[in-house]
Amino acid sequence: MTLVARFEDGTIRLDGDPDPAVVDVLPVEFDDRSRTLRAPAHRYAALRRALDDAGVDYEDRVFDLPSLDLSTSYDLRAYQREALEAWESADRRGVVELPTGSGKTVVAVGAMAALSTPTLVVVPTVDLLTQWRRELETEFSVPVGQLGGGEQRVEDLTVATYDSAYLRADELGDRFGLLVFDEAHHLGGEGYRDVARLMAAPARMGLTATFERPDGAHTVVADLLGPVVYERSVDDLAGDHLADYELRRVEVELTPEEREAYEDAQGTFVDYLRTSNLTLTSGSDYQELVKRSGSDPRAREALLAKQEAREIMMNSDAKVAALSRLLDRHRDDRIIVFTAHTDLVYRLSERFLIPAVTAETGASERRTILDRFREGTYSRVVAANVLDEGVDVPDASVAVVLSGSGSEREFTQRLGRILRPKSDGRIAICYEVVSAETAEERVAERRR
């Protein structure tokens, strides 16, 4: 009896009565409810290979997709062609890891043109949703659908936010032959994984500047999309395809009042660690401290002290003075200022009359600010985290990191904001302003 494979509610259903010996080598499980064999939808390609290798006669009714007429005018750079070829050689599955500003979108557009199959592009933010839709509408003469940002329209080429794709994954699982996940590390999030799990598309491409996650969830992404098949670092591309750059550290001193408050708060925190069997060298230790703070007054005092010390060293008066000097030094350059705290963003915005972008900034206002930054009406902008990734940030030549975490991903994304090649060949500069003789020195080392 010929087996029949169908897509059903985020799974591949296998109807028929295969030889038990064959079932043992297939990536399937028996479903008591339907009395059929099933595999998660994302195992579709593996199931086909297993059936072929076993010499099983089967009928594939999973997809009935049109062939699109897609062509691109992009002239891929050498490394972009290499990335596309590496992905194709890996059975059209895998992650491409390239720095911010190096043209990861171009690699995906090349894949879409090569396959000419219905494609779903999944992105983390509405800003990227708009950017991708505009790009695809310009490049391909076909309608482009949108899921998210107030629209729910499916076309053969569709762009969706992770949230919208998650809500409709089981419904759309047989609608697309190619999945493209921008900022693919987000797919490691517990809920978002289902976007890839419930869809049968055999061709899958992940795009990211920073694949590995501190929580190890990048291994899940590799299982759903394939491993990293091509990677290049900032240093690999700087000079030829990205701007040459310099990293400059500016150390500033706390005022006597800040130093006294910092040492007092830091001392409270360190004293607790000495007696708590916690080292805070791992995320689990910090989670344990937060957990204890709910019932242990000393743990709560230590946690609050740690936060106070962090705010003092990251928002010191000397940092504001250092920024003033840097803004004056680079008065003719386009500058992005990054901080870790929203309060400091507003303080700097008021002090230097710089447009501010925070999580509280509405989408329309943010677009207006970035458009004016792009066209040169504004020459500088200050932001708290929201411009790190998932936003189409106009070209700048100077970044000032006043404060941030020890995350290598965060730092790489911020550096990438100034690395697009400059028409005049100028070198991009990233300043790190660090409070001397504080824990911020170790934070800065970690993120590098």
N, C-alpha and C positions, 0 to 999 in steps of 0.2 A: 504493500500500500504506500502510495506517494505521500510524504509528509507535506504539510502546508504551513508556511510561516506567515503570521499576520501581526500587525501592530495592534495592541489593545491596552488602553489606559496605562501608558507608561511602561509596558512590557512587550516582549515578543512572545506570542502564543504559538505553540507548535502542535498542530492537530495531526493525528495519525497514530499509528501503533508501531513505533520503531523497535528494532531488536534491542533487548536489555543491555547487551554488550556495547551497543552503540551509544546508548543513553549515558553510560558510565564515562564516556570521553567528551560529552557535550556540556557546555556551561549552562545547564538548565536544572530546574527543580520541579518536582511534581506538585501541581496545584490541586488539592483535594476538592475545592469548590467546583471547578470546571472540568475536573478529571483530565487535565491536559498538562503538557510540559510548558514551563515558562522560563524566560530569562529576562533580567532587567534590560530595558531598552538600549542602554549604552553598550551592552554586550552583543549587539546585533552583528557587528563586523566579525567579532571573535566566533560567534555561533556559525556564521556562514563558512568561515575557514574550517571550523571543526567538522561541519557537515561535508564539506568538499574533501577534506583529508580522509574522512571515514568512508568515502565513496557512497554516500547516502543519496538516493533520488528524492529531491524535494522541490516544491514550488514556492517561489518567493513572492508573496503578495504584500510585503511590508510597505513598499514605496510604489507610487505611480506619479512620478514627478516630470514636469515638462523640461525640455532642454532649452535653456535661455541663450540668447545671442548677446554675449557680453564680451566686450573688448576694451582695452585700456590704452590710453595715450601715454601712460607713465613710462619713462625710460629708467628702469631700475638701476640703481648703483650696484657695483660689483658685490658688495656684502649683502644687499637686499636680494639679488639673484641667488647668491649662495644659500641664504636663509630659505628661500622658496624651494630650491632644489633639495636641500636637506630635509625639509618637511615632506616633499613629494616622495623622496627615497624612503622615508619612515612610514610608508603606507598612508600618507596624508593625515597623519596624527602627530601632535606634539606641540611644544611650546617654543616660541621664538623670544629670546631675551635680548633686548637691545636698549640702549640708553634713551631717556626722554629726549625728543627732538631729532632722533635719527631716522624717522620715517617708518615706524612699524606699520602704520596704516597702509603704506604702499605695498608692503609684503602681502597683507591680507587682500588688497584689491587685486594683486597679481594672482593670488590663489583663486579668487572668485572668477576672474576672467578665464583662467585655465580650466576650471571645472564647469563653468557655465551652468551651474545647478542652483536651485533655490537656496538662499542663504539667510541665516539669522545671525545678526551681530548683536552681542550682549555687552552692555556697558554699565559702569557703576553710577553715573550721574546724568541728570537731565542735560547738563552742559555738553557732555560728550555725546549724548543722544542727538542733540541738535547738530553738533559738529559732524558726526558720522552721516547723518541723513543728508546734510548739505553736500558732503563729499561724494556720496554715492549718486545723488541726483545729478551732480555735475559730470561725473565720470561715465555713468551708464544711462542709456536712453530708455529706461524702464521705470515704472512707478516704484516708489520706495515706501513701505509701510512703517508704522511707528506704534510701539507699545510703551506707553508711559508719557509723562509730560502733558497729560490731558487728552491724549489720543489713544484709541484702540483700533488700529486698522492693520490687517495682515495682507502683505503682498509677497510676491516671490522673492523680493529682497526686502527684508524687514530689520529695523533696528529696535532693540528693546532694552529697557533697564533691567538689571538683575531682579529687582522686585517684581516687575510686570512679567518677566519671563518665568519666574518661579510660580506665579499664580496660574499660568496657562501652559506649563510644560507638558503635562500629560495629554492635554487637548491637541497641542501642536507637534507632538513627538514624531509624526510621520510626514510633516509638512516641508521639512528642509533636509537637503543632502549635505550641507556644510554648516558647521557652527563656528563662529569666531568669537572668542571671549577676550575683550579688551580689559587691561588691568586684571589678567587671569588669576592673580593671587587671591582675588576676592572670592573665587570659586571655592576656596577652602573653608569658607564660612559654613556653619552647620546647615542652615536652610538652603543656601544657594547651591549646594551640591546637587540638589534634586533637579536643577535646571539641566545639568548634563546627564544625570542618571535616567531621567524620564524621557529623553529624546534619543531617537534611533540613528541620527545622522552618522554615517560611517566616517566622514571627513571632519576633522576637528582641529582647530588652530587656536592656541593661546598666545596672547601678546602681553608682555610685561617688561618693565625695566628692572624688576626685583622679584625673582621667582620665589626664593626661599622665604618661609614664614617662621617667626620665632617659635610658634606653637607646633611646628612640624607638619602642619596641615597641607604643605605643598606636596607631600607624598600622595594625598588623596587626589589633588589636582592632576598629578602625573598618571594616576590610575584612570581618571575620567577622560583626560585629553591626550595622554602620552607624555613622555619625558621631555626635558629640554633637548631639542634637536639642533639648535644653533644659538650661540651667544657671542656677543662682543661687548667689551667694557667701554667706559668713557675714554680711557687712555688708548684703547685700540683705534678709536675713530677720531680722536682730537687732532686737529691740524688739517686733516684731509676732508672729513665729512662733518665734523663738529668744530666749534671754535676751540682754539687753544685756550687753556684756562690756568689760573693761579688760585691756590687756596692760601689765604693770609689770616693768621690768628692775631687778634688784637686783645691783649690782656688788660683788664682794668681792675682798679683797687676798690674795695668796699670803703665807704666812709666809716669813721670810727663808730658812729652810732649803728650803722648797718652791720659792721663786724661784730660788735658786742651782741646784737640781737641774733645774728647768724650763729655764733659760737654757742650761745645759750640754747637755742633751739636744737642745733646739731648735737650738742652734748646730751640733752634729754633723750634724743633718739638713740644715740650710740650707747648710752648707759642701759637703756632697755634691751638692746640687742645682746649686750654682754651677758645678761641673765636669762635670756629667752630661748637660747639654742637656735636662733634664727640668724642667718648671715646676709639675706637678701641678695645672694648671688644668682638666684633663680626666681622666675616669675611665681612659682608655687610658694616660695617663702613670703613674698609680698602679699599674695592672696591669703596666706595663713595669718599674717599680721592684720589684714583688714577683717578677717573672720573673728580674730580674738578681740578686736576693738569693740565688737558689739556687746561683749560681756565683761571684758577686763578693762578697768579704768586706766591702768598703766599703759596698756597697749593702745588705747585710744589717745592718751596723752602723747605717746611716742609717734603715732601716726600724724597727729595734728602738728607736732613739732617738726617732723620731716617735711610736711607740706609748707610750713612757715619758712623753714630754712631754704627750701627750693625757690619759693617766691622771692625771698630776699636776694639770693644770688643771681636769679634770672632777670629781675626787674630793677637792678640797682641804678642809682642816679648817674653813676659813672658811665653806664651803658648808653643812657640818653645823651650824655655829653659826647661820647665817642661817635654815636650816630650823627650828631650835629656836624662833627668834623668830616665824617665820610660824605655826608650829603653836600657839604661845601666843596670837598675835593673833587667830587664827581658831578658837579652841577650841570654838566653838558651830557651826562649819560642817563640812560633809562634804568631805574633802580627798583628792585623789589626788596622790601624789608619783611623778614619772617620773625614771628615771635611764637611763644608757646601759650601766652595768656591773652584773652580778649581785652582785659582791663588795660594792659599795656598798649594794645593796638589803638584804643581810643585816646589814651594819654598821648601817644606819639602823633596821632592824627590831628589832635587839637594843638599840640605844641608846634608842629612843623607844617600844618595845613596840608596834610597828605591824605588823599582818599583812603578810606579804610574798608577792608573786606573781611567779614567774619561770618560765622555760622548764622548770625542774626541778620545779615544783609540779604534782602530779598533778591530773587533771581533776576528781576528786571533791573534793579539798581546795580547788581553785580555786573550784568552784561553791559550796562551803560558805562560803568567805571572802566571795565576792561577794553571796551571799544575806544574810549577816549585815550586810554593808555596806548593802545595799538596805533591810533592815528597821530599821537604825539601831543594831544591837548594836555594830557597829564604825563609827566616824566617820571613819576614815582608813585608807588602804592605800598601800603603796609597791610599785612595779613596775618591771621592766626590760623595756621594749619590748613584752611580750606583751599588754598592754592597749591598744596603739596602735590595732589594728583587729581585726575578726573575732571579737570577744567582746562579749556583751551586758553592758555595764558600767552599773551603777546610777547614778542621778542624783547629781551632786556639784556644788558651787558654786565650789570653789577647786581649781586645778591648780598644782602647783609643779614646774617643769621644772628639775631640778638639772643634767641633762646630756642631750645628744642629738646627733644628726647635723645636717648642714646641709640635710637633706631637707625641702622644703616639704610633701610628703605627710605625713611623720611629724608635723610640727608641726600641720598642719591636723587630723589625726586626734586628736591629743592635746587640742587646743583644743576640738574637738567633744564631748569627753567631759563638758564642763561647761556646754554651751549649751542643754540642754533647758530650756524655760520654767519659772521658779520660781513656785510658788503664791503666795508673798509678794512677788513682783515684784523680788526682790533682783538685783543685778548680779553676773554671774559674773566671777571674777578669775583671770587666768593669770599667774603669776610666772615669769620666767626668771632664774635665778641664774647669773651669768656671772663667771668669773675675769677681773679687769681686766688690761689690758696683756698679753694672751695671744692665741693664735690663735682662742680660743673666741669672741672678739668678732666675728671675721669669719664664723665658723660661724653665730652667732646672726643676723647680718644676712642670710646666704644663705637661711636657712629662712623668713624673713619675706617 
